[in-house]
Amino acid sequence: MSGGVPGKVIIMEAVRASSSVFGLPEGVVYTYGTAGFRGQATTLPPVAYRMGLLAALRAKALGSTIGVVITASHNPPQDNGIKIVEPQGEMLLQEWESYATLLSNTCSSSLVELLEKLSAKLDVSLSSKKGDIIIARDTRDSGPELVSAFISGAQALQCKVTNIGLCTTPQLHWVVKQTNILKPNDLEDYYSWFSGAFIELLQNLKNPLSIKVDCANGIGAKSLSVFSKKLEGFLDMEVYNDGTSGKLNENCGADFVKLMQNAPYGVTYNENEHCYTIDGDADRVMFFFKQNYMNTLQFKLLDGDKISTLFATFIKSLLVESDISLNIGVVQTAYANGSSTKFLKEHNIPVSCVPTGVKHLHKRAEMYDIGVYFEANGHGTVLFSDTALSTIYNVSCVMKGNKAARKLYQFTRLINSSVGDAITNILAIEAILSLQDLTAAEWNNQYTDLPYRQLKINIRDRSIIKTEDAERRVSEPTGLQKRIDELVDEYEGARCFVRPSGTENCVRVHAECVTQRDADKLAMSVGSMVYDFTEELYKSKL
């Protein structure tokens, strides 16, 4: 149904008037990827406006509250991005990703025609008053301009937009989900809920825990400052790279630490101290510490693989101890270290592999009663089905003496299941280590990662490369996978894959070998070969 004619005419005139300010730049093609739109902030106002139109259309179609976050996560400060969040905190429905790409590349003079076609195809009334939008942003200087452009688009379709300002990406996801399930939903509720869950879980704590956190000069520092006050007496926090000096994600943050295998700039820490690094929008987290090996202090990084195994084995131990029968599984991507997969299987925990991207991990995790998913980059969470939550709650209430069930119920409250949340995951890690009386070294020594090296290779056109088998093999261009296999065969126990980035115009190379030296050599040789291969292919098409 297209809605009432007078209302529709007014809306279309509003789109014509407002869109004229947001003409598309020449030569720029936009694509809605795994993390929404990403790119140089100066090119994004026209996209932000058009995403205002699309988000309004999506909200009207659902008759629900959806979310939008303006962020580029681990990208450099000159970049920014726009991501749409579904009512339960999920990523935008894949079908609508294509509409986002189509709309973002449509010139202003054709927007009205396209909106009419989309509304007819989707049976959405443009003049519907149902549905609204919550928008937030990170600390990037370009954020306010993009928020303003987005609101202009949404308001042209007469859709209500609530701007909650600066907050982390996971907070926005949580607020949207809570709004739709009619639960307390503002940021103060977020802080109270998760700090309260942490305190309840560690109510018998004798001395406060202590952590150090690198905030990548991003929005996470704001969130941690609030938690620091609420968790006084339970968790002492020392924050580094809080944005008061230094550039966003420059020589700091989870992506930097993962790639460089070194501590972020400015963080001072001693042996066995618990240290964390998060990214610019606080949805990724990794743990690092100094471990004494033969009287030498070595940097040790515990990434998303280590976090997933910690969570999964902790939850399974409580299921067994409480005699609760629920299935649990772990979802990984091709980046997961081979040793982590082996460790989980040895503990009789099923493992699934899916393509990179939270939407793929989240969807597969929903197939378990309790699904743990983490990308190696530290982005992940735990999903508890409705059956799992009700079962755990009922057992913990009926069997008052079942301490394991009570502990498991309290742990479910500490997890932000709407999306990976660096801050709440830090709290969950600290709770597990404390409850299990595990040191950082003991956690790290549960299994030994195969040495690996990751490289980012800038190429002219990332779309040249297509993958299959959960991104573990290249399907196009023809002949490239054969060349990769030939290089891998030169090393004992080696594994290597190449995949196009979902957010940048580059390809990512991941190599694992028995020794670090071989992993470095394999990554370099494959990276160099891929660059030459794609460069030659690109030139042949000119």
N, C-alpha and C positions, 0 to 999 in steps of 0.2 A: 504494500500500500504506500502511495507516495505522500499521503498527508493532505491537509487542507490547502487549497490553492493560494489564498491570500497569505497565509503564513509562509508557504514555500517561496512565493514571489519575494517577500521581504528578505528571507534568508539568502536567496540567490543574488539579490541586489547587494546585500551586505558582503557576500563573497567577492563579487565583482569589484566593489569599492576597495575592500581591504587587501585583496590579492595583488593589486597593481603596485603596491609598495614592495612586494617580495618577488621580483623577477628572478629567473634562474640565471646563474652565471654561464657563460659560454664554455663549452668543452668539458663540463663537469658532469659525470654520471654517478648517481647515488644508488646504493644497494643496501637494503635492510638485511643485515647479517645476523649472526648468532647473538650479538650484543647490541642490536639495533643499528642506528647509523653512527658512524665514527668518521672523523676527518678534521681538517683544519677548521677552527672555529669561525674564521672569516667567511667560509663558504656555506655555513649551516643555517643562517636566519631563514632563507626561503624554505629549507627542509623543515625547520621547526614550525613555521606557519602551516605548511601542508600537513604535518603530523598533528597539528591542532585540529584540522579538518577531519583527518582519519580517526583520531582518538574520539572525537565527538560522535562520529558515525558508529564507531565500535561501542561506545557507551550507550547510545540510543538502541543499537541492535540487541544489546544484552539487557538493557533496562537496569544496569547495575553500576556500581562505582568501579572505575578502572584507575590505574596509576600511570604516571609518566615521570621519569627521572632524567635530568640533564647531567650527564657525566661521560667521561671517557676513561674511567677506571685507571689503568696503569699507563695509559698513553701520556706523552709529554704535555706540558701545560698549554701549549699553543693549540692543542686539539680539544675537541669536545664531542659530545654525542647525544643522541636522543633514544630512549628505550621506553617501550610501552609495556605495562604490566597488567595482566588479566585479573579478574576479581578475587581469585584465591591466592594471588601472589605469584602466579605462574608467568612464564614468558608468553608473548603474543602468539596466538594461534597461527600455525604455519601458513594456512591459507591466506591469512590477512597480511603476512609478510610480503606477499606478492602485490597486494593492493597498496601497501606502504611504498614499495619500490616504484610502482606505476605512478602513484600520485606525486611522489617527490620529484619525478622527472617530467611532469606535465607543466607546460607553460601557463602563465596566469590567465591568458585569454581562453584557455580550454578547460579550466578547472570546473566551471559550472556544469558544462556538458558531461564531464567525467563523473562528477558527483551525482548527477541525475541518473546516469547509467548504473553506477554502483548501488545507489539506493533502490533502484528498480530490481536489479539482479539479486540483492540481498533482502529485498522486501522490508526495507527500513524506511520509516517516515522521517524525512528531514526535519519536519516541524514537531516531532515528538519531544515531550518535556521529560521523558524518562532518561535515567542515567546521568552520571556526572563524573568529574575527573579530579584526582588529587595529584598535584605536581610538586616536585622537590628538585633540588640541585646540589652539586658539590661546591667546592670552594674556588673553582676556576673563575678568572676575571670575566670570561665571556658568558658566564651563566645567566646573569640578569637579562642580557639582551635576548638570549634564546628563549628564556621563560616568557618574556614579553611577546616575542613573535609567535610562540606557541599559543598563548592565551588569545591573541588576535584571531588566529584561525578557529579555535574552539568557540569563541564568543560569536564569530560570524554565523555559526550554526546554532547559536542560542543555547549552548551547553554550559552548565555551571562548572567553574574551575575553582578549586580551593588550593591556594599556594601555601605550602607549609614551610617553605624556605629551605635553609641549610639542614640537611640530614644525610645520613649514610644511605646507600642504595638498599641494604637489607631493612633498614627502618622504614623506608617507603613501602617496600613489599609487605612488611608486617602491618603497617597502618591500613593499607588497602584491604588486606585479608580480614583484619579485625572489623573494619567498617562493614564489610559485606556479611559477616556472620553475627553482626549486631553485638559485638563485645567492646569493652573499653578500648579506645583506638587512637588516643593522642600520644605524643612522644613521651610525656610524663608517665603514661600507663606502660609504655615499653620499658622504660628504665625501672619502674617499680616492679613489673612482672619478673624480669630476668634477674634483677638483684635479689628479689625476694626468693626466687627459686634457688639461687646459689647459696644464700644464707641458710635456707631450710635444709638443703642437701648436706651442708657442712656445719650443722648446728653444734656438733661436738668438737669442732676445731679448737685446739688449745692455744695456738699462736697464729697470727696472721700470715698468710702466704705472701710471697714477694715476687713480682715480675717486672721486666723491662720491656717496653714496647716501642718499636720504630713505626711511626704513623705516616711515613712517606710524604710528610708535609701536606697531608690531605685532611679530609673531613673527619677521619677517625679520632683525631685528637680531641675534638669537641665532645664526641660521645664518651670517650674515656674519662674526660674531666668530670662528667656527671656521675659515671659509675664509681669513680674514685671516692666521691663523697658518700655515696649510698652504701659502699662496701667497706667503709672504714672499720677497722678492727678485724676484718676478714681477709682483705686483699690489699696489699700496698703496691701501688703502681708508680713506676718511673717512666715518664714519656720522653721520647726523643723524636726529632724531626717533626715538630708539632705545627709547623707552618709559620712560626714567628720569624724564621729566617730560612734561607735555602729555597730551592725550587721544587715544585710538585714532582715526585717520582724521580728526581735527579740524584743518582748515586745512593738511592734508598728505596724502600718499598719491596714488596714480596717478589715482583717480577725481576727486579735488579738482583736481589739476593739469590734467587733461583738460578739465574743465568750466570752470574759471576762466581757463585759458590763461595761467597765471602760475606762478612758482616756489613751492614749498611754504614754509611758515613756517619761519624760522630757518636756511635754507640760504644760506650765503655762498659765492659763486663768481665767478670772473673769466672774461674772454674766452676762449673755446675750451676751457675745462675740461670734461671729460666728467662729466656728472651724470645720475643715474638716480633715478626715483621708483617705488616698488613699493606694493602695497596691503597691507591688514592681514594677509592670510594668505599673501602672497608668491607669488601665481600670476600677477599682472599686473606689467608693467614698461614704462616709457617713458623715453626719453632726452631731456635738455634741455641747452641751453648758451646762452652769450651770443655773438652774432655782430655784428661791426662792420659797420654799414651807413651810409655817408656820415657817418663819425665819430660815430655814435650806436650804443650797444650795445643790441641788441634780443634779447628772450627768444625762443628757438626751441625748439619741442617736436617731437620725432620719435616718433610713436606707433606702434601696431601695424602700420599700413600701411607705414611706412618700414622697420620691422624685417623685415617679410615680403619686401619688395623687396630688401633687403640680403642676407638669407639666400638667397633664390631665385637672384639673379644671381651670387652667390658660388659656390653649388653648381653652377649651370649652367656657369660658366666652368671649374670643375675637371673636370666631365664632358667638356667639349669638349677641354680640354687633355690629359686622360688617355685620350681616345678610348674612353670607356665609353658604351655605348648604353643609356640608361635614360630613361624619360619622367618629366618633372617638371612639377608644376602647383601653382598657388596657389589656395587657397580663401578667399573673403572673405564678408562679410555686407553688408547694405545700408549699414552705417555706413562702409564703406571709401570713402576719398576718390576721386572720379572720376579725379583725376590719377594715382593709383597704379595703377588698372586700365589706363589708357592706357599708362603707362610699361611695365608688364609685357607687354602685348600687342605693344608696339614691340620688345621683346626676345624675341619669339616664345615667351613662356611662357604656357601656357593658364591661364585664370582661370575659376573657378566661383563662383557666388553662392548661398548657402544661408541659411535663417533663423538668427537670432541664437541662440547657445547652443553650447557646446563640443561637445556630442554630435553636432550637425549638421555642424559643421566637421570633426570627427574622422572621422566616417563617410565623408564625401566625400573627404577626404584619403587615405583607405585605398585609393581607386580608382587612385591613381598609384603608380608605383614609388617616387617620392619626392614626398610631399605636404607642402607648406608651408601652414600655416594660422595666421592671426592675426586676432583681432578688433581693431578700431581702438583699443579700450581697453587694448591691450597684452597680452592673454591669447592665447597660442598656442605652437606648437612645430613640429617637423618629424617626419614619419613616414617611416621607411625600411622598405620591404617586406623580407621574408626574401630574396627574389631580389636586391634592391638591395644588401643587406648582404653577402650571399655573393659577389656579383659584384665589389663594391668591394674586399672583403677579398682575394679570389683574385688580382685584377689587381695589387693593392699588394704581394702576396707573390711572385707569379711574375715580375713585371717590376720588379725591384729599383730600376732607374733611373727608374721612373715616379714622379717626385716629386709630381705632381698627384694621382695615385691614393692615394699614401701620406697626403697632406695631407687628402684627402677621407675616408679611413678614420678618421684621427685625429679629424676633425670629427664623424663619426657618434657617436663615444664621448663627445663633449661635450654631446650633446643628450639631455635627459630626454623621451623620446618617449611616456611614459605620460600626460603632461598638460603644460599650459603651466607653466613653472617660471621665475619671475622671476630667481632667483639664477643658475641655469645659463645662462639666456638672456643675462644680463649678461656672463658669461664668454665666451659665443659671440660676442656683438657686439664685445667688446674684441679677441678673437682675429682676427676678420675685418678690423676697422679696422687692426690692426697688420700683418697679413699683406699687406693690399692697400695699406698706407701711405696710408690715407685720413684726412683730418682731419674733424672734425665738420661743418665748413662744406661740404666737398666731398661728404660723404654727403648732407647736407641739400639741396644744390643739384642733385642728380641729377634731381629734378623738383620743381615748385612746387605745393604743395597749393592747391586751390581754397579760398577763404575759407569758413568754416562756423561755425555756432553750434548748440550743443545745449542744450536746455532740459528740465527735469523739471517736469511739470505734475501737481499733486496733484488727483485726482478721487475721487468717492465710490466708484466701482466700475470697476476696470480691465477687468473681464471684459466690459464693454459693447462694447469694441473688438476686432474680429477682423481679421486681415490675410491677404493672399495674395501671390503672386509674391515669395517669399523675404522677406516682411514689408515690401516696398516700396510696397504699396498696401493701403488699408483696404477690406475686403469688407463689414463691418458696423460701425456701423449704416448703413442706406441713406441716401445723400445726403452723408455726411461726406467721402468721397473727392472728390466733385464740388466741394465747397466748397474743399478743399485745392488741387485743380487750378486753380481760378479765382484763388486767391491766388498760386500759383506762376507763372501766366501773366503776372502783372504785372511780373516781373523777367526780365532777359536771362540766358540760360544757367543758369537756376535748377533746383534739385532739392530736394524736401522730402518726408519721410515721417514717419509717426506710428505708434508701436507701443506696446502695453502692456508695462510692465516685467515681467520674469520673477521679480523678487524683492521689489518694493515696490508699494504700491497707488497707482500713478501711471502716466502715459503719458510717453513720451520723444519729443521733437521734434528732428529733425535737418534743418538747412537748409544748402544750399550755393548760393553765388552768385558772380558775377564779382568783386564787391567785398565787403569785410567789412561795410560799412554796410548793404548790401542783405541780406546773410545774417542780420544781427542783426534787421533790420526784418521779414524774412520769418518767421523763427523766432518772433518775438513775436506777429505777427499770426495765424499758424497756431495757436500755443499758446493765445492768448486765444479764438480761434474754437472750438477743440476743447473748452476748458473750458466755454464757454457752451452749446455743442451738447450735450455729455454731461450738464450740469447740468439743462438743460431736459428732456432725455430721462428722466433719473432721476426728476425731480419728476412727470413725466407718468405714471409707473408706480406712484406711491404711492396 
